[in-house]
Amino acid sequence: MNTANCILVVDDEPEVRKLLRRTLELAGNSVDEAGNCREALRAVEDKFFDLVILDLSLPGMDGFAVLQAIRRELSHTKIMVISGFLPTTILRAASYEGADGALGKPLLRDQLVRAVDTLLAHCGARQPEASNAKCFCCAA
């Protein structure tokens, strides 16, 4: 993983953010955190991110509204949505709203790193190996 990759993790659960941050930093990334929608929107206004990992189940604002706002602010940034519940309808909606990929919770460390590598390297280069990972730009 390229050390130049800057990732924003958006999740309201502190332990999930801590796990994601630690895992992604060990893989050589720079990671910022946001615990709610407002923090996430403030972060993307202040800084460019290569990837935003966004929990769709955030209090205070619909996850899809946050996804749309981030996509408008950072049109070239990859966005991976995460959720404990990812039926096909949610995956389709996330793709339509601008997400580049999705992962279901619980997240496994190796699965997360592979999915992030896939999105950041170039989605068409290889398929995500994790069974509950979905890369929309290469239909994996």
N, C-alpha and C positions, 0 to 999 in steps of 0.2 A: 504494500500500500504506500502511496506517495505521501510524504509528510506534509505536503502543501494542502492536503484535503482538510477543509474546515466544515465541521458538521454541527448542526443544531439539533439537540434532542428535546422534544416537547412531550412531556408526560406529567400528569398531576401526582403520580406516585414517586416520592423521593427515592425509594429503594430501587425502582425500575430505572430512574434516571442515573443513579449511582452505578448500577450494573452496566448499563449501556455506555456510560462515559468511560468507565474503567476498561471495558472490553475494547472499545474503539480507540482509546488512547494507546493501549498495549499494541494495537495493530498499526500504530504510527500516525494517527489522526489528531488534529486539534479539535476539541469538543467544547461547545457551549451548551448551557442548559436553560430551559424555560419550564416553569411549573404550571403555567396557565396560558390562556389565549392572549391576554394582554402582554405578558412577558414575551411571548413568541412573536407577536406583531411588532413590538418595540425592537426586538433583536434583529429582525429582518429589515427594519428601516435603517438601523445603524451599521449593519455589516453584511457583506456578501458571504453566502454559504454555498459550498459545493453540493451539500446534501442536507435536507431537513428530514428528520425522522419524527413523524407526527402521530401521536395517539389520537384516534378519532373520538374517543370518549373522554372529553374534557368538560369540566363544569363551567358554566357561564356563557358558553357560545357553542353553537353547532360545529362539530369537527369539519364538516364540509365547507362551512363559511370561512373557517381559518385556512383550510386548504386553498380555497379560491383567492383569498387575500394574499397568501404567501406566493401563489402562482403569479398573481398580478405584479407583486413587488419584485420578485426574483424569477423572471421568466425562463432563465437558462439553468436554474438550480434544479437538481433532481429532488424529488419528494417521494419518500417511502412512508406509507401509512402503516400503522400497527394497531391491532385491536385483538381483544380476546374473542371476538366473534366476527368472522369474515365470510358470510355467505356470498354466493355468486352475485346477487343483486348489489351488495355493498361493493364488491370488487369492481363491477361494471360502473357503478356511480363514481367511485374513486378515480377510475381511469378517465371517465368523461370529464370530471372536474379538474384533471390535471396531474394526478398522481402518476408516478413512473413505476411504482411497485408497491407490494404489500407483504407484510409478515403477520402471522397470527401469534398471539401470546399463548402459552409462555414461550419466551425467546430463549433459544439455546445459543451459547457464545459462538460456536463454530458456524452455525446457521446464519447468525447475524453478520459475521465478518464476510462470509461468502456472498450473501445478498448485497451487502454494501459494496464489496469489490466488484460485483457484477454491474451494479448501477453506475459506479464511478468510472470503471474501466471503459465501458461502452456496452450497453445492454445487448447488442447483437452479437458480441464476441463469444459468449458462452451462456448456457442455461443455468439458472439457479439450481443448485443441487438439493436444496432443502425442499421437502415435500409440501410444506405449507407456505413457501415463498412464491410470489407471483411477480414477474417482471412484465409490465404492460407493453413496454416499447419493443420487446422482442417476442412477445406472446409465449413466454416460457411457462 
